Amino acid sequence: MNLQKVLAHQFKPIEHVLQPRDCMLYAAGIGLGARPEHPGDLQFLYEKALKVFPSFVNVIAHPGGWVQAPELEIDWVKLLHGEQAFEMHRPLEAGKTYVGTFKVTDVVDKGEGKGALILMQKTLHEVGNDDPVGTVTSTYFLRGDGGCGGTTSAAPTPHAVPERAPDGTCVLETLPQAALIYRLSGDYNPIHADPVIARKAGFERPILHGLCSLGVATRAIVQAVCGDDSDKLKSFRLRFSSPVYPGETIATEYWLDGPVVSFRARAVERDVVVLNNGRAEILE
């Protein structure tokens, strides 16, 4: 990795028209519609008074594969998505046009042979209005780029999940074809569709997109804690700890402490924690 060029990289603002069809397709991709007659699901899938599910903020106006630019010298093949967070300043609205602006906020050098972390921020605002609608932060683990220097040596401390028994669990199934639906929202990485490429990457079969798994966990918190009112979700963050395979059942355990909800999610069939150190903030 060329640290100076990574820090100096200029991202072009990206406009995204939030078409109602795209909003509904995203909602279907994260499994909404499993309750096909329930208003809590239909509000995101039916064009009458359509609402936009908040975790869609992670997907729209995305800079794409910028890490593959040759001048950055990033070993992008060894990149892993480590953490993701978003904060909603006001709800997204179907039919409006949004602009995403991006910057690298920090690079954490873990040392030679230990990799590095790139921390990014996306700010989303409506065209003609500079007030932010949503803020998204992402942490990427560059396994092949340790020892290249950084802006800091200290990674952000993950949120600690309480040691007591959870206050509740929301169990949601994923479809066997979930990755094939979700990829239509813009992430066409073949490890989510092509069995041959997935096996070459070290997986037994195509895996679910990390942001799709995040969407499932967001569904769980909105459904179980917010009473299906997505406008109550102020912020959401988690750490990706293990891949999810399409068709698996995701059990999200949660702990309530006033407006703060701690959570983690487990793939039931393998008894593996797939999302960890989760923290959501709920508007009261």
C-alpha positions as CSV (number, residue, x, y, z in Angstrom):
1,M,0.0,0.0,0.0
2,N,1.2,3.5,-0.9
3,L,0.1,5.4,2.3
4,Q,0.5,8.9,0.9
5,K,-1.5,8.1,-2.2
6,V,-4.3,6.4,-0.2
7,L,-4.6,9.4,2.1
8,A,-4.5,11.8,-0.9
9,H,-7.0,9.8,-3.0
10,Q,-9.8,12.1,-4.3
11,F,-13.3,10.6,-4.4
12,K,-15.7,12.0,-6.9
13,P,-19.2,12.7,-5.4
14,I,-21.7,10.1,-6.5
15,E,-25.3,11.0,-7.2
16,H,-27.9,8.3,-6.7
17,V,-31.6,8.5,-7.6
18,L,-33.5,6.5,-5.1
19,Q,-35.9,4.7,-7.5
20,P,-38.8,3.0,-5.7
21,R,-38.1,-0.3,-7.5
22,D,-34.5,-0.3,-6.2
23,C,-35.8,0.3,-2.6
24,M,-38.1,-2.6,-2.9
25,L,-35.5,-4.8,-4.5
26,Y,-33.1,-4.1,-1.6
27,A,-35.8,-4.9,0.9
28,A,-36.5,-8.2,-0.7
29,G,-32.7,-8.9,-0.8
30,I,-32.4,-8.7,3.0
31,G,-35.4,-10.9,3.4
32,L,-38.3,-8.5,4.0
33,G,-41.4,-10.0,2.8
34,A,-41.0,-13.2,4.9
35,R,-44.2,-11.9,6.5
36,P,-46.0,-11.1,3.2
37,E,-49.2,-9.8,4.7
38,H,-47.7,-8.0,7.7
39,P,-47.6,-4.2,7.5
40,G,-44.2,-4.2,9.1
41,D,-42.8,-5.8,5.9
42,L,-45.2,-4.4,3.3
43,Q,-44.2,-0.8,4.2
44,F,-40.9,-1.5,2.5
45,L,-42.2,-3.6,-0.4
46,Y,-45.4,-2.0,-1.6
47,E,-45.4,1.2,-3.6
48,K,-48.3,2.7,-1.7
49,A,-46.7,5.0,0.9
50,L,-43.4,3.2,0.4
51,K,-40.8,3.6,3.1
52,V,-37.0,3.0,2.6
53,F,-35.4,0.6,4.9
54,P,-32.6,2.5,6.8
55,S,-29.7,0.1,6.2
56,F,-30.0,0.9,2.4
57,V,-27.9,3.9,3.3
58,N,-24.9,1.6,3.3
59,V,-25.4,0.7,-0.3
60,I,-26.5,3.7,-2.3
61,A,-23.9,6.1,-3.8
62,H,-21.1,3.7,-3.1
63,P,-17.6,4.4,-4.6
64,G,-17.1,0.8,-5.9
65,G,-13.8,-0.9,-6.3
66,W,-11.6,2.2,-5.7
67,V,-9.0,0.0,-3.8
68,Q,-8.1,-1.7,-7.1
69,A,-6.5,1.5,-8.5
70,P,-2.9,0.5,-9.4
71,E,-1.3,3.7,-8.0
72,L,-2.6,2.8,-4.5
73,E,-0.6,-0.4,-4.4
74,I,-3.2,-2.1,-2.2
75,D,-3.2,-5.9,-2.1
76,W,-6.9,-5.8,-2.6
77,V,-7.3,-9.5,-3.2
78,K,-6.7,-10.0,0.6
79,L,-9.1,-7.3,1.7
80,L,-11.8,-8.2,4.2
81,H,-14.8,-6.1,5.4
82,G,-14.2,-5.7,9.1
83,E,-16.8,-3.3,10.6
84,Q,-19.7,-1.2,9.4
85,A,-21.7,1.5,11.0
86,F,-24.4,4.0,10.0
87,E,-26.2,6.9,11.6
88,M,-29.5,8.3,10.2
89,H,-30.0,12.0,10.6
90,R,-33.4,11.7,8.9
91,P,-35.1,8.9,6.9
92,L,-34.3,8.2,3.3
93,E,-37.2,8.9,0.8
94,A,-37.9,7.1,-2.4
95,G,-37.8,9.2,-5.5
96,K,-35.3,11.7,-4.2
97,T,-31.7,12.1,-5.4
98,Y,-28.9,11.8,-2.9
99,V,-25.1,12.6,-3.2
100,G,-22.5,10.6,-1.4
101,T,-19.1,12.1,-0.6
102,F,-16.2,10.0,0.7
103,K,-12.9,10.2,2.5
104,V,-10.3,8.0,4.2
105,T,-10.3,9.1,7.8
106,D,-7.5,6.9,9.2
107,V,-5.1,4.1,8.4
108,V,-4.1,1.7,11.2
109,D,-0.8,-0.1,10.6
110,K,-0.8,-3.3,12.6
111,G,2.8,-4.1,11.6
112,E,4.7,-6.2,9.1
113,G,2.9,-9.4,8.4
114,K,-0.1,-8.3,10.6
115,G,-2.0,-6.3,8.1
116,A,-3.5,-2.8,8.2
117,L,-7.0,-1.2,8.6
118,I,-8.5,1.5,6.4
119,L,-11.3,3.6,8.0
120,M,-13.6,5.3,5.6
121,Q,-16.5,7.7,5.9
122,K,-19.4,8.4,3.5
123,T,-21.7,11.4,4.1
124,L,-25.0,11.4,2.3
125,H,-27.1,14.5,1.6
126,E,-30.0,15.4,-0.7
127,V,-29.2,17.3,-3.9
128,G,-29.6,21.0,-3.2
129,N,-29.4,20.5,0.6
130,D,-26.1,20.2,2.4
131,D,-27.6,18.9,5.6
132,P,-26.5,15.3,6.1
133,V,-29.1,12.6,5.8
134,G,-26.9,9.7,6.8
135,T,-23.3,9.0,7.8
136,V,-21.7,5.7,7.1
137,T,-18.3,4.4,8.4
138,S,-16.5,1.3,7.2
139,T,-13.4,-0.5,8.3
140,Y,-11.5,-2.7,5.9
141,F,-8.8,-5.2,6.9
142,L,-6.0,-5.3,4.4
143,R,-4.3,-8.6,5.3
144,G,-1.4,-8.0,2.9
145,D,-0.5,-4.4,3.7
146,G,1.0,-4.3,7.2
147,G,4.2,-2.4,7.7
148,C,3.3,0.4,5.2
149,G,2.7,3.1,7.8
150,G,-0.5,4.7,9.0
151,T,-2.0,7.7,10.7
152,T,-2.4,5.9,14.0
153,S,-1.4,2.6,15.6
154,A,-4.6,2.3,17.7
155,A,-7.7,0.7,16.2
156,P,-11.1,1.8,17.5
157,T,-12.3,-0.2,20.5
158,P,-15.2,-2.5,19.6
159,H,-18.5,-2.2,21.6
160,A,-18.6,-4.8,24.4
161,V,-21.6,-7.1,24.5
162,P,-22.9,-7.6,28.0
163,E,-22.0,-10.8,29.8
164,R,-25.5,-11.3,31.2
165,A,-28.2,-13.4,29.5
166,P,-29.8,-11.6,26.5
167,D,-33.1,-9.8,27.0
168,G,-34.4,-11.4,23.8
169,T,-33.6,-13.2,20.6
170,C,-35.0,-12.5,17.1
171,V,-34.7,-15.5,14.7
172,L,-34.9,-14.8,11.0
173,E,-34.3,-17.3,8.1
174,T,-32.4,-16.4,5.0
175,L,-33.4,-17.8,1.6
176,P,-31.1,-20.2,-0.3
177,Q,-31.2,-17.7,-3.2
178,A,-30.7,-14.6,-0.9
179,A,-27.2,-13.7,-2.3
180,L,-28.5,-13.9,-5.9
181,I,-31.3,-11.5,-5.1
182,Y,-29.2,-9.1,-3.0
183,R,-26.4,-8.8,-5.6
184,L,-28.9,-7.0,-7.8
185,S,-28.6,-4.0,-5.5
186,G,-25.1,-3.5,-6.9
187,D,-22.5,-5.8,-5.4
188,Y,-21.7,-8.3,-8.2
189,N,-18.6,-9.9,-6.6
190,P,-18.6,-13.4,-8.0
191,I,-17.9,-15.1,-4.6
192,H,-21.6,-14.5,-3.9
193,A,-22.8,-16.3,-7.0
194,D,-20.2,-18.5,-8.7
195,P,-19.4,-21.8,-6.8
196,V,-16.1,-22.3,-8.5
197,I,-14.8,-18.8,-7.6
198,A,-16.2,-19.1,-4.1
199,R,-14.2,-22.3,-3.5
200,K,-11.1,-20.7,-4.9
201,A,-11.6,-18.0,-2.3
202,G,-11.7,-20.7,0.5
203,F,-15.5,-21.0,0.9
204,E,-17.4,-24.3,0.5
205,R,-20.0,-22.4,-1.6
206,P,-21.0,-18.8,-2.4
207,I,-21.4,-16.7,0.8
208,L,-23.9,-14.0,1.6
209,H,-22.8,-10.4,1.3
210,G,-21.6,-8.9,4.5
211,L,-24.0,-5.9,4.1
212,C,-26.8,-8.3,3.4
213,S,-26.1,-10.0,6.8
214,L,-26.0,-6.5,8.3
215,G,-29.4,-5.9,6.7
216,V,-30.8,-9.0,8.3
217,A,-29.6,-8.0,11.8
218,T,-31.0,-4.5,11.2
219,R,-34.4,-6.2,10.4
220,A,-34.1,-8.1,13.7
221,I,-33.6,-4.9,15.8
222,V,-36.3,-2.9,14.0
223,Q,-38.8,-5.8,14.3
224,A,-38.0,-6.9,17.9
225,V,-37.0,-3.6,19.6
226,C,-38.6,-0.8,17.4
227,G,-42.0,-2.4,16.9
228,D,-41.4,-2.3,13.1
229,D,-41.0,1.5,13.2
230,S,-37.7,2.0,11.3
231,D,-37.7,5.7,12.0
232,K,-36.8,4.9,15.7
233,L,-33.4,3.5,14.6
234,K,-30.9,6.3,15.1
235,S,-27.6,4.4,14.6
236,F,-26.2,0.9,14.1
237,R,-22.8,-0.6,14.2
238,L,-21.3,-4.1,14.2
239,R,-18.3,-6.2,13.5
240,F,-18.3,-9.0,10.8
241,S,-16.8,-12.1,12.5
242,S,-17.7,-15.0,10.2
243,P,-19.4,-15.4,6.7
244,V,-23.0,-16.4,6.4
245,Y,-24.2,-19.0,3.9
246,P,-27.5,-18.3,2.1
247,G,-30.2,-20.4,3.5
248,E,-28.9,-20.2,7.1
249,T,-31.0,-19.1,10.0
250,I,-29.7,-16.0,11.8
251,A,-30.5,-15.6,15.5
252,T,-29.9,-12.1,16.8
253,E,-29.5,-11.9,20.6
254,Y,-30.0,-8.4,22.1
255,W,-29.6,-6.6,25.3
256,L,-31.5,-3.4,26.3
257,D,-30.0,-0.6,28.3
258,G,-32.2,2.4,27.8
259,P,-31.8,3.8,24.3
260,V,-28.8,1.5,23.7
261,V,-29.2,-2.0,22.3
262,S,-26.3,-4.3,22.3
263,F,-26.5,-7.4,20.0
264,R,-24.7,-10.2,18.3
265,A,-26.0,-12.7,15.6
266,R,-25.4,-16.4,15.3
267,A,-25.8,-18.8,12.3
268,V,-28.0,-21.4,14.0
269,E,-27.1,-24.4,11.9
270,R,-23.4,-24.1,12.5
271,D,-23.6,-22.4,16.0
272,V,-21.2,-19.7,14.8
273,V,-21.2,-16.1,15.7
274,V,-21.3,-14.2,12.4
275,L,-21.9,-10.6,13.6
276,N,-20.5,-9.3,16.9
277,N,-20.0,-6.3,19.1
278,G,-23.2,-4.8,17.8
279,R,-24.6,-1.5,19.1
280,A,-27.8,0.3,18.0
281,E,-29.2,3.5,19.4
282,I,-33.0,3.8,19.5
283,L,-35.0,7.1,19.6
284,E,-37.4,7.1,22.5
